Amino acid sequence: MNDTDQKIAQLKNIQSGATSGNSEMQLHHGYNMDPLPDQIKKLEDKKTQIQTQMDAIYEQARKNGIEPGQLR
């Protein structure tokens, strides 16, 4: 989830024109030809999917009698 959040933040910074002084593209990751808004949307959808899966796991654990603190 944190990785997805970081990628979204990086893309939003690039989209807004903010730069950090070093290249945002990492050569071993390749280059994505999709427009930035499409990339951001895909990552936000992925984040929502991950959160939904996590919520389902926590709910199933609760039903099985596992305390919330035991999963962290």
Beta strands, then each sheet from edge to edge (+ up, - down):
end
